[in-house]
Amino acid sequence: MKIVHASASHHAMLFAFVAQEVVNAFGPPGGKALRYAVEQYGKKRGQIMAQNVDPENDSANNVLLFDLFREWELFPGQQECLTSKEEGELSVTCLRCPWRTEWTASGMAEYGKYFCGYIESALFEGFGVRDGGLTANWLQGESNCQFVFKGEAYTRFNYEKYEAKKQLLNGRFAVSWEELLSFFFHELRSVVVSTFSNEGEAALSRALDRYELRFGTTARKLLLSDFRQFEQFDDTLVESPAMGTGIFPLQEISRMIETEILVVGGSGAAVSAAVVASEQGRDVLIISKGEIGNSGNLLLAGGGFSLDGYSARHELGYDADDSFTQDDLFDCLIKEGFYLNDQDLVQLYVEKGPAAVKQLLDWADRAHQKILFLRNGTWIASGKCFARALVQGVREHPSIRRLEDCVLLDLLTTNGCVTGALALSLMTGEIILVRAKAVILATGGFQPFHIHNTVSDVTGDGQAIACRAGAELVDMEFLLFMPTALDPPELRYSIYPFVFESNLPNLHYQFLDRDFCPLDIPFALETRFRGKKISKLVNSYLFSQAQMQEKTTDRGGLYLDYSANSFTVKRQSLSLFFDRFSQWHKRGYYNGESLDNVEQAILNDVPLEIIAACEYSMGGIQVDSMMRTSVTGLFAAGEVTGGTFGACRAGDGIVEMLVHGITAGEQASKYCSECKWLGELDLDQISELLIRYLRFFNNKGGISSLQLFNDIQSVCDEKFRILRNETGLKSALDQIKQFQLHLDEMCSLNCKEHIYNIEWLRALQCDNLLLCCKAGILAAIERRESRGFHFRSDFPKVDHNNYLLKYYSSFHDGILTVSRRKPRLTQNQVRFPKGTHASIMAYLTDPDLHYKR
């Protein structure tokens, strides 16, 4: 493992440690000595810089010349400045620098006042800049530091000359941070020891102990070495490069961003986490694959979410039926999840749901969005309505930094702790290094099939990336399916069949098989669960039975028949739907598509073909009730996690993402308050990751990533979809392993550009999807029963005696292994049942279940 031993961050923390020890030991005289040491250091470095100036070719010393010959180079992205170049005046506002970043993150900004303000003046004096300087200092209450320079040197001609020469020199006069740090420490030591004698030496020794604890023994040795003799450390040092050549020796990295909390995702969980962390004073950066608030599955939400009626009435003030309480909701969620839920996560969902929903409703109100409330505790609107509410939340917190059209590549860890991440900017092709104290993953689920009714690239990125970093995955065998349109063509993969069912209770329907014969459905199933979210499970079960009996259509579907209703009922029901949803959609439309052909088919008794398509993954990253993973500093929220819904989600994904996001934001903020500084980077790890990302550009095999992605989906369509069996699952596992070999050794790219390279993106997604598929298939093989959305034709029984267990996946040394444990219980636990049920529907209709929804 190779660690950076010298950088601007080291420089900042060295001074902070020394300043704290000296000021604590000697009070104001200590502060005066520090200022003097900084001034001496700055003047000497400025004079050294001035020696490189050619008096015959360079004009009188000014800040443009100073910048051309400066000795230090920061990692691209560490410093952010706004520059205004006017005739006769140059102003620079510094929004971000590594000194401010480190001091703020470590809570030691108060000691920066002995450095900032003095170092700049000393450097300018040593170099000979006398036409301006620091005019605003963030440590003195200003929002940012600002420098202003005035004089004849600041003309358009000289600005252009400066830019041209800067490109030519390309940081030629930069010296290593090892030299700068050693020089700086020797200057500090000279002044402190000459002023305070042995007591000064003792203060410095304490500072060095803290510095060593923070950065390691080698970093300390560098400080104590003669700054002119660094060759003895060649085997351990990483030289600082010139600007524009990349970070460290890793030329492929374009820039670095430093933050306290990195949030990855663009929907409800990510926004909620970022907002809460920002409100607690944290520096937050969101990375999103698309536009924040307008990407992710929330945009395609079917129309609503709900709480228990009691909370809706007594906590949020709505006119709701309060007979259904939080205890009832807790009980139902556990039973709907077939007892595989981690009950502390269910309790969190139930208890924190009202506050989370209120926050979303408040944002929606301020964004002027209409939301309809029903007395059963349900709120209805469009996905775009909810998305606009999220955008409002982000707008109200402008301090949240955003990096959109950017995909997470991997997490960075050192000694089991998160230190940041690598990301790819789709629009620029840049690989970006993000340093962070904590990371919150809110990247959504995984759906390895051709047909699904959500966004198209739900490829399990967050799950796979977390697993490679050391986190566990859980419940990966459980994927939720729901009736989805195949007809008419313009509405293919729309969820209007379920939206009709949940909003039009008087519009009855029946399923027809491939020969247009009604399926044999028990009366209890037809009447008990229609219009409720648990009907997704019931309907998927019916699909599995039809598939097992070879009664599905050529496209794997069934027909939806509304002919049992009178023409009047059909007309009134459709009119009710159009009236209700015209608040968010053009009348007669749903999510931008006309429902005219659907309306005509229903009115004329023409069956509509539908299929069971994937909507959601119950499995994901294992978290506790504080959204912590097994990797220190890594949190996860929303659908990327597993455990809340067990084997079947009949609760609300929107409520889950909001609750998880708020909790993750709170806990990550708390973690950051206890974590004093940004973690060290492991350069060997970064280098290995870069090689893995870029291998596709060098492979010669000729297998297309687009075709490979399609092949993965085809295997999962056939053998890992609704109906499963041992033979098919083991065959799928073998093929997934073979696909991994193809990806590693033979997947190549026709396009060699980095900018919005779809082939490259698909190759990276294949890597993640393959890991998730393998985890899900391994768990499905081990689970030799049927439970929730796991239907086994060879093991149709629900077996509480042997399989009331959760399957966990871990990744070590390139090998994915599966283990199993019981779900976590709470004090108010719903106890585990015993025995077996003949089928999933036998479980759900068992009167002893006492199911209340």
BELZI-V92595 format. One record per pair of residues at least 24 apart in sequence whose C-alpha atoms are under 7 Angstrom apart, sorted by the first residue. I is the first residue (numbers start at 1). J is the second residue. D is the distance in Angstrom with one decimal. If there is no record, write none. Layout:
((I | J | D) (I | J | D))
//
This chain:
((1 | 682 | 6.0) (1 | 683 | 6.9) (1 | 684 | 5.4) (2 | 682 | 5.6) (2 | 683 | 5.1) (2 | 684 | 5.4) (3 | 680 | 6.9) (3 | 681 | 6.0) (3 | 682 | 5.1) (3 | 683 | 5.8) (4 | 238 | 6.2) (4 | 681 | 6.8) (5 | 218 | 6.9) (5 | 219 | 4.9) (5 | 237 | 6.7) (6 | 177 | 5.4) (6 | 178 | 5.4) (6 | 219 | 6.8) (7 | 177 | 5.4) (8 | 74 | 6.9) (8 | 98 | 6.2) (9 | 98 | 5.8) (9 | 99 | 6.5) (9 | 102 | 6.3) (11 | 181 | 6.1) (12 | 99 | 4.9) (12 | 102 | 6.6) (13 | 102 | 6.9) (14 | 211 | 6.4) (16 | 108 | 6.6) (16 | 111 | 5.9) (16 | 112 | 6.8) (17 | 207 | 5.1) (17 | 210 | 7.0) (17 | 211 | 7.0) (18 | 204 | 6.2) (18 | 207 | 5.1) (19 | 111 | 6.0) (20 | 111 | 6.5) (21 | 203 | 5.5) (21 | 207 | 6.2) (22 | 203 | 5.9) (31 | 114 | 6.6) (33 | 191 | 6.6) (33 | 192 | 6.5) (34 | 114 | 6.3) (35 | 114 | 5.5) (35 | 115 | 6.7) (35 | 118 | 6.8) (37 | 187 | 6.2) (37 | 188 | 5.4) (37 | 191 | 5.8) (38 | 115 | 6.4) (38 | 118 | 6.7) (38 | 119 | 5.9) (39 | 118 | 6.1) (39 | 119 | 5.9) (39 | 122 | 5.1) (41 | 184 | 6.4) (41 | 187 | 6.1) (42 | 119 | 5.4) (42 | 122 | 4.7) (42 | 123 | 4.5) (43 | 122 | 4.8) (43 | 123 | 5.1) (43 | 125 | 6.3) (43 | 126 | 4.1) (44 | 126 | 6.3) (45 | 123 | 6.6) (46 | 123 | 4.6) (46 | 124 | 6.5) (46 | 126 | 4.2) (46 | 127 | 4.4) (47 | 126 | 4.6) (47 | 127 | 5.1) (49 | 127 | 6.5) (50 | 127 | 5.1) (61 | 128 | 5.7) (61 | 129 | 5.6) (62 | 129 | 4.9) (62 | 131 | 7.0) (63 | 129 | 6.1) (64 | 162 | 6.6) (68 | 166 | 6.0) (69 | 173 | 5.9) (70 | 173 | 6.7) (70 | 174 | 6.5) (71 | 173 | 5.7) (71 | 174 | 4.0) (71 | 175 | 5.4) (72 | 174 | 5.1) (72 | 175 | 6.2) (73 | 174 | 6.3) (73 | 242 | 6.3) (73 | 243 | 6.2) (75 | 247 | 5.8) (75 | 255 | 6.6) (75 | 256 | 6.3) (76 | 243 | 7.0) (76 | 254 | 6.8) (76 | 255 | 4.3) (76 | 256 | 5.6) (77 | 255 | 5.0) (77 | 256 | 4.6) (77 | 257 | 5.3) (78 | 256 | 5.9) (78 | 257 | 5.9) (78 | 258 | 6.7) (87 | 154 | 5.9) (87 | 155 | 5.0) (87 | 156 | 6.6) (88 | 150 | 5.5) (88 | 151 | 5.2) (88 | 152 | 5.8) (88 | 154 | 4.8) (88 | 155 | 6.0) (89 | 149 | 5.6) (89 | 150 | 4.4) (89 | 151 | 6.5) (89 | 154 | 5.8) (90 | 148 | 5.8) (90 | 149 | 5.2) (90 | 150 | 6.4) (90 | 154 | 6.5) (91 | 147 | 5.5) (91 | 148 | 4.4) (91 | 149 | 6.3) (92 | 146 | 5.6) (92 | 147 | 5.1) (92 | 148 | 6.5) (93 | 144 | 6.7) (93 | 145 | 5.9) (93 | 146 | 4.4) (93 | 147 | 6.5) (94 | 144 | 6.1) (94 | 145 | 5.3) (94 | 146 | 6.1) (95 | 144 | 5.7) (102 | 677 | 6.8) (105 | 260 | 6.9) (105 | 676 | 6.5) (105 | 677 | 5.7) (106 | 676 | 4.4) (106 | 677 | 4.9) (113 | 139 | 6.1) (170 | 242 | 6.4) (170 | 243 | 6.5) (171 | 242 | 4.8) (171 | 243 | 5.9) (172 | 242 | 6.8) (174 | 242 | 6.7) (176 | 239 | 5.9) (176 | 240 | 5.5) (177 | 240 | 6.5) (178 | 222 | 6.6) (179 | 227 | 4.9) (181 | 223 | 6.3) (182 | 222 | 6.5) (182 | 223 | 4.4) (182 | 224 | 6.7) (182 | 225 | 6.7) (182 | 227 | 5.3) (183 | 227 | 6.0) (185 | 223 | 6.3) (250 | 687 | 6.7) (252 | 431 | 6.7) (253 | 430 | 7.0) (253 | 431 | 5.0) (253 | 432 | 5.8) (253 | 433 | 6.8) (254 | 430 | 5.7) (254 | 431 | 5.7) (254 | 432 | 5.9) (255 | 432 | 5.3) (255 | 433 | 6.3) (256 | 432 | 5.8) (256 | 433 | 4.6) (256 | 434 | 5.6) (257 | 433 | 6.3) (257 | 434 | 4.8) (257 | 435 | 6.2) (258 | 434 | 5.7) (258 | 435 | 4.7) (258 | 436 | 6.1) (259 | 283 | 5.7) (259 | 284 | 6.2) (259 | 285 | 6.5) (259 | 435 | 6.2) (259 | 436 | 5.1) (260 | 284 | 6.2) (260 | 436 | 4.9) (260 | 437 | 5.0) (260 | 438 | 6.4) (260 | 672 | 7.0) (261 | 285 | 6.4) (261 | 436 | 5.7) (261 | 437 | 6.0) (261 | 438 | 4.9) (261 | 439 | 5.7) (262 | 286 | 6.0) (262 | 436 | 6.2) (262 | 438 | 6.3) (262 | 439 | 4.7) (262 | 440 | 6.2) (263 | 287 | 6.3) (263 | 439 | 5.9) (263 | 440 | 4.7) (263 | 441 | 6.1) (264 | 288 | 6.0) (264 | 440 | 6.2) (264 | 441 | 5.1) (264 | 442 | 5.6) (264 | 443 | 6.2) (265 | 289 | 7.0) (265 | 441 | 6.8) (265 | 442 | 4.9) (265 | 443 | 4.7) (266 | 290 | 6.8) (266 | 291 | 6.7) (266 | 292 | 4.3) (266 | 293 | 5.6) (266 | 295 | 5.7) (266 | 296 | 6.2) (267 | 292 | 6.6) (267 | 293 | 5.3) (267 | 295 | 6.2) (267 | 296 | 5.4) (267 | 298 | 6.5) (268 | 390 | 6.7) (268 | 657 | 5.7) (268 | 658 | 5.8) (269 | 442 | 5.8) (269 | 637 | 5.8) (269 | 638 | 5.5) (269 | 657 | 4.4) (269 | 658 | 5.3) (269 | 660 | 6.3) (269 | 661 | 4.1) (270 | 442 | 5.3) (270 | 661 | 6.1) (271 | 390 | 6.6) (271 | 394 | 6.8) (272 | 658 | 6.0) (272 | 661 | 4.8) (272 | 662 | 5.3) (273 | 661 | 4.2) (273 | 662 | 5.0) (273 | 664 | 5.8) (273 | 665 | 4.1) (274 | 665 | 6.2) (275 | 394 | 6.9) (275 | 397 | 6.7) (276 | 662 | 6.0) (276 | 665 | 5.3) (276 | 666 | 6.3) (277 | 665 | 4.8) (277 | 666 | 6.1) (277 | 669 | 5.7) (278 | 400 | 6.6) (280 | 669 | 6.9) (282 | 669 | 6.6) (284 | 400 | 5.3) (284 | 401 | 6.2) (285 | 400 | 6.0) (285 | 401 | 4.6) (285 | 402 | 5.7) (286 | 401 | 6.3) (286 | 402 | 4.9) (286 | 403 | 6.1) (287 | 402 | 6.2) (287 | 403 | 4.8) (287 | 404 | 5.9) (287 | 406 | 6.2) (288 | 403 | 6.4) (288 | 404 | 4.8) (288 | 405 | 6.0) (288 | 406 | 5.6) (288 | 407 | 6.6) (289 | 404 | 6.1) (289 | 405 | 4.7) (289 | 406 | 4.8) (289 | 407 | 5.1) (290 | 404 | 5.6) (290 | 405 | 4.6) (291 | 404 | 5.7) (291 | 405 | 6.7) (292 | 404 | 6.8) (293 | 387 | 5.2) (293 | 388 | 6.7) (293 | 390 | 5.4) (293 | 391 | 5.0) (294 | 387 | 5.9) (296 | 455 | 6.6) (297 | 454 | 5.8) (297 | 455 | 5.9) (298 | 383 | 5.6) (298 | 387 | 6.6) (299 | 383 | 4.2) (299 | 384 | 5.1) (299 | 387 | 6.0) (300 | 383 | 5.1) (300 | 454 | 6.4) (301 | 382 | 6.7) (301 | 383 | 4.6) (302 | 382 | 7.0) (302 | 383 | 6.8) (302 | 495 | 7.0) (302 | 499 | 6.3) (303 | 380 | 5.2) (303 | 381 | 5.0) (303 | 382 | 5.1) (303 | 383 | 6.5) (304 | 378 | 6.7) (304 | 379 | 5.3) (304 | 380 | 4.1) (304 | 381 | 5.9) (305 | 378 | 5.6) (305 | 379 | 5.5) (305 | 380 | 6.8) (305 | 652 | 5.7) (305 | 654 | 6.5) (305 | 655 | 7.0) (306 | 377 | 5.3) (306 | 378 | 4.1) (306 | 379 | 6.1) (306 | 652 | 6.9) (307 | 377 | 5.4) (307 | 378 | 6.6) (308 | 377 | 5.9) (309 | 376 | 5.8) (309 | 377 | 4.7) (311 | 354 | 6.5) (312 | 377 | 5.8) (315 | 354 | 6.9) (316 | 358 | 7.0) (319 | 375 | 6.2) (320 | 375 | 4.2) (320 | 376 | 5.9) (320 | 377 | 5.8) (321 | 375 | 5.7) (321 | 376 | 5.7) (326 | 350 | 6.2) (331 | 830 | 6.9) (332 | 851 | 6.3) (332 | 852 | 6.5) (332 | 853 | 6.9) (333 | 645 | 6.9) (333 | 651 | 6.6) (336 | 648 | 6.0) (336 | 650 | 6.3) (337 | 645 | 5.3) (337 | 646 | 4.5) (337 | 647 | 4.8) (337 | 648 | 4.6) (337 | 649 | 6.5) (337 | 788 | 6.7) (338 | 646 | 6.8) (338 | 647 | 6.0) (338 | 787 | 6.8) (338 | 788 | 6.3) (339 | 646 | 6.8) (339 | 832 | 6.6) (340 | 646 | 4.4) (340 | 647 | 6.1) (340 | 804 | 6.7) (340 | 805 | 6.9) (340 | 806 | 6.7) (340 | 823 | 5.8) (341 | 643 | 5.3) (341 | 644 | 5.4) (341 | 645 | 5.3) (341 | 646 | 4.0) (341 | 823 | 6.3) (342 | 643 | 5.2) (342 | 644 | 5.9) (342 | 823 | 5.1) (342 | 824 | 4.7) (342 | 825 | 6.5) (343 | 824 | 5.8) (343 | 825 | 5.1) (343 | 826 | 5.8) (344 | 625 | 5.9) (344 | 824 | 6.9) (344 | 825 | 6.6) (344 | 826 | 5.8) (345 | 625 | 5.4) (345 | 643 | 6.9) (345 | 644 | 5.2) (346 | 644 | 5.5) (348 | 625 | 6.8) (349 | 656 | 6.3) (349 | 659 | 6.2) (352 | 659 | 6.1) (353 | 655 | 6.1) (353 | 659 | 5.9) (356 | 658 | 5.6) (356 | 659 | 5.6) (357 | 655 | 6.7) (360 | 389 | 6.5) (363 | 389 | 5.0) (363 | 390 | 6.9) (363 | 392 | 5.8) (363 | 393 | 5.9) (364 | 389 | 4.3) (367 | 392 | 6.0) (381 | 584 | 6.8) (382 | 584 | 6.0) (410 | 465 | 5.5) (411 | 465 | 6.6) (411 | 469 | 6.3) (414 | 680 | 6.8) (414 | 681 | 6.5) (414 | 682 | 6.1) (416 | 631 | 6.2) (416 | 632 | 6.5) (417 | 631 | 6.1) (417 | 632 | 4.7) (417 | 633 | 6.0) (418 | 632 | 6.2) (418 | 633 | 5.3) (418 | 634 | 6.2) (419 | 678 | 6.8) (419 | 679 | 4.9) (419 | 680 | 6.6) (419 | 681 | 6.5) (426 | 755 | 5.9) (426 | 756 | 4.8) (427 | 755 | 5.6) (427 | 756 | 5.5) (428 | 755 | 5.2) (429 | 754 | 4.5) (429 | 755 | 4.1) (429 | 756 | 6.6) (435 | 678 | 6.9) (436 | 678 | 6.0) (437 | 633 | 6.7) (437 | 672 | 6.3) (437 | 678 | 5.2) (437 | 679 | 6.6) (438 | 633 | 4.7) (438 | 634 | 5.9) (438 | 668 | 6.3) (438 | 672 | 6.9) (439 | 633 | 6.4) (439 | 634 | 5.1) (439 | 635 | 6.1) (440 | 634 | 6.1) (440 | 635 | 4.6) (440 | 636 | 5.1) (440 | 664 | 6.9) (441 | 635 | 6.3) (441 | 636 | 4.5) (441 | 637 | 6.3) (442 | 636 | 5.9) (442 | 637 | 5.1) (442 | 638 | 5.9) (442 | 640 | 6.0) (443 | 640 | 5.9) (444 | 638 | 6.7) (444 | 639 | 4.8) (444 | 640 | 4.6) (445 | 616 | 6.5) (445 | 617 | 5.5) (445 | 639 | 5.2) (445 | 640 | 5.0) (446 | 617 | 6.2) (447 | 614 | 6.6) (448 | 713 | 5.4) (448 | 716 | 6.3) (448 | 769 | 7.0) (449 | 713 | 4.7) (449 | 716 | 6.1) (449 | 717 | 5.5) (450 | 713 | 5.7) (450 | 717 | 7.0) (451 | 613 | 5.7) (451 | 614 | 6.9) (452 | 493 | 6.7) (452 | 613 | 4.7) (452 | 614 | 4.6) (452 | 615 | 6.1) (453 | 484 | 6.9) (453 | 493 | 5.2) (453 | 494 | 6.2) (453 | 495 | 6.7) (453 | 613 | 6.3) (453 | 614 | 6.5) (453 | 615 | 5.8) (454 | 615 | 6.1) (459 | 765 | 6.2) (459 | 768 | 6.7) (459 | 769 | 5.3) (460 | 768 | 6.0) (460 | 769 | 5.7) (460 | 772 | 6.3) (461 | 765 | 6.8) (461 | 768 | 5.3) (462 | 640 | 6.4) (463 | 620 | 5.9) (463 | 621 | 5.7) (463 | 640 | 6.2) (464 | 768 | 5.1) (464 | 771 | 6.0) (464 | 772 | 6.2) (467 | 810 | 6.5) (467 | 811 | 6.0) (468 | 811 | 5.9) (470 | 631 | 6.2) (470 | 811 | 6.5) (471 | 621 | 6.9) (471 | 629 | 6.1) (471 | 630 | 5.2) (471 | 631 | 5.7) (471 | 810 | 6.9) (472 | 621 | 5.9) (472 | 622 | 5.5) (472 | 630 | 6.9) (472 | 808 | 6.3) (472 | 809 | 5.6) (472 | 810 | 5.1) (473 | 620 | 5.3) (473 | 621 | 4.5) (473 | 622 | 5.3) (473 | 808 | 5.5) (473 | 809 | 5.0) (473 | 810 | 6.7) (474 | 619 | 5.5) (474 | 620 | 5.6) (474 | 621 | 6.2) (474 | 622 | 5.7) (474 | 642 | 5.7) (474 | 806 | 6.9) (474 | 807 | 5.8) (474 | 808 | 4.5) (474 | 809 | 6.3) (475 | 618 | 6.5) (475 | 619 | 4.2) (475 | 620 | 6.7) (475 | 642 | 6.2) (475 | 806 | 6.3) (475 | 807 | 5.9) (475 | 808 | 6.9) (476 | 619 | 4.1) (476 | 620 | 6.2) (476 | 775 | 6.2) (476 | 776 | 4.4) (476 | 779 | 6.8) (477 | 619 | 6.9) (477 | 776 | 4.3) (477 | 777 | 6.4) (477 | 779 | 5.7) (477 | 780 | 5.2) (477 | 790 | 6.8) (478 | 617 | 6.3) (478 | 618 | 5.5) (478 | 619 | 6.0) (478 | 647 | 5.8) (478 | 789 | 5.6) (478 | 790 | 5.9) (479 | 614 | 6.8) (479 | 616 | 6.1) (479 | 617 | 4.5) (479 | 618 | 5.9) (479 | 789 | 6.2) (480 | 614 | 5.7) (480 | 615 | 5.7) (480 | 616 | 5.1) (480 | 617 | 5.9) (480 | 648 | 7.0) (480 | 789 | 6.1) (481 | 536 | 6.6) (481 | 540 | 6.2) (481 | 612 | 5.6) (481 | 613 | 5.1) (481 | 614 | 4.3) (481 | 615 | 5.6) (482 | 536 | 5.0) (482 | 540 | 6.4) (482 | 612 | 5.1) (482 | 613 | 5.6) (482 | 614 | 6.6) (482 | 615 | 6.7) (483 | 610 | 6.2) (483 | 611 | 5.6) (483 | 612 | 4.7) (483 | 613 | 6.4) (484 | 610 | 5.4) (484 | 611 | 5.3) (484 | 612 | 5.8) (484 | 613 | 5.9) (485 | 609 | 6.6) (485 | 610 | 4.5) (485 | 611 | 6.4) (486 | 609 | 5.5) (486 | 610 | 4.9) (486 | 611 | 6.6) (487 | 608 | 5.7) (487 | 609 | 5.4) (487 | 610 | 6.8) (488 | 597 | 6.8) (488 | 598 | 6.9) (491 | 593 | 6.8) (501 | 531 | 5.1) (502 | 531 | 4.1) (502 | 532 | 6.3) (504 | 573 | 6.2) (505 | 531 | 6.3) (507 | 565 | 6.7) (507 | 569 | 6.9) (507 | 570 | 6.6) (507 | 573 | 6.4) (508 | 562 | 6.2) (508 | 564 | 7.0) (508 | 565 | 6.5) (509 | 560 | 6.6) (509 | 561 | 5.4) (509 | 562 | 4.6) (510 | 560 | 6.0) (510 | 561 | 5.3) (510 | 562 | 6.8) (511 | 558 | 6.5) (511 | 559 | 5.6) (511 | 560 | 5.1) (511 | 561 | 6.2) (512 | 558 | 5.9) (512 | 559 | 4.8) (512 | 560 | 6.4) (512 | 561 | 6.9) (513 | 551 | 5.5) (513 | 552 | 5.8) (513 | 558 | 5.3) (513 | 559 | 6.3) (514 | 551 | 5.6) (514 | 552 | 5.3) (514 | 553 | 4.6) (514 | 558 | 6.4) (533 | 650 | 5.2) (534 | 650 | 5.2) (537 | 789 | 6.6) (540 | 612 | 6.4) (544 | 722 | 6.1) (544 | 723 | 5.4) (556 | 611 | 6.6) (557 | 609 | 6.4) (557 | 610 | 5.4) (557 | 611 | 4.3) (558 | 609 | 5.7) (558 | 610 | 5.6) (558 | 611 | 6.3) (559 | 607 | 5.7) (559 | 608 | 5.3) (559 | 609 | 4.3) (559 | 610 | 5.9) (560 | 607 | 5.4) (560 | 608 | 5.1) (560 | 609 | 6.1) (560 | 610 | 6.7) (561 | 607 | 4.7) (561 | 608 | 6.7) (562 | 602 | 6.1) (562 | 605 | 6.4) (563 | 605 | 4.9) (567 | 603 | 6.4) (570 | 603 | 6.4) (618 | 642 | 5.8) (618 | 645 | 6.3) (618 | 646 | 6.6) (618 | 647 | 6.7) (618 | 648 | 6.9) (618 | 649 | 6.8) (619 | 643 | 7.0) (626 | 663 | 6.2) (626 | 664 | 6.5) (626 | 667 | 6.3) (627 | 660 | 6.9) (627 | 663 | 6.7) (627 | 664 | 5.4) (635 | 664 | 6.3) (636 | 664 | 6.8) (637 | 661 | 5.4) (637 | 664 | 6.5) (647 | 787 | 6.5) (647 | 788 | 4.6) (647 | 789 | 6.2) (648 | 788 | 5.0) (648 | 789 | 6.0) (696 | 747 | 6.1) (696 | 748 | 5.0) (696 | 749 | 6.2) (697 | 748 | 6.1) (697 | 749 | 5.8) (697 | 752 | 6.4) (699 | 745 | 6.6) (699 | 746 | 5.8) (699 | 747 | 6.3) (699 | 748 | 5.1) (700 | 746 | 6.2) (700 | 748 | 6.2) (701 | 745 | 6.9) (701 | 746 | 3.8) (701 | 747 | 6.0) (701 | 748 | 6.2) (702 | 746 | 6.1) (702 | 747 | 6.1) (702 | 748 | 5.3) (703 | 746 | 5.8) (703 | 747 | 4.6) (703 | 748 | 5.9) (704 | 747 | 5.8) (704 | 748 | 6.2) (704 | 749 | 6.8) (705 | 747 | 6.1) (705 | 759 | 5.8) (705 | 762 | 5.8) (705 | 763 | 5.1) (706 | 759 | 6.3) (706 | 762 | 6.3) (709 | 766 | 5.9) (722 | 791 | 6.3) (723 | 791 | 5.3) (723 | 792 | 6.0) (723 | 793 | 6.5) (724 | 791 | 6.1) (724 | 792 | 4.9) (724 | 793 | 6.1) (725 | 792 | 5.4) (725 | 793 | 5.7) (725 | 794 | 5.7) (726 | 781 | 6.3) (729 | 777 | 6.3) (729 | 781 | 6.3) (733 | 774 | 6.5) (733 | 777 | 6.5) (736 | 770 | 6.5) (736 | 774 | 6.8) (740 | 770 | 6.9) (775 | 809 | 6.0) (779 | 807 | 5.9) (786 | 840 | 6.6) (787 | 840 | 6.2) (788 | 840 | 6.8) (796 | 838 | 6.8) (796 | 839 | 5.5) (797 | 836 | 6.6) (797 | 837 | 5.6) (797 | 838 | 4.7) (797 | 839 | 4.7) (798 | 836 | 5.4) (798 | 837 | 5.0) (798 | 838 | 6.6) (798 | 839 | 5.9) (798 | 840 | 6.2) (799 | 835 | 6.5) (799 | 836 | 4.5) (799 | 837 | 6.8) (800 | 833 | 6.5) (800 | 834 | 5.2) (800 | 835 | 5.5) (800 | 836 | 5.7) (801 | 834 | 5.6) (801 | 835 | 5.6))
//
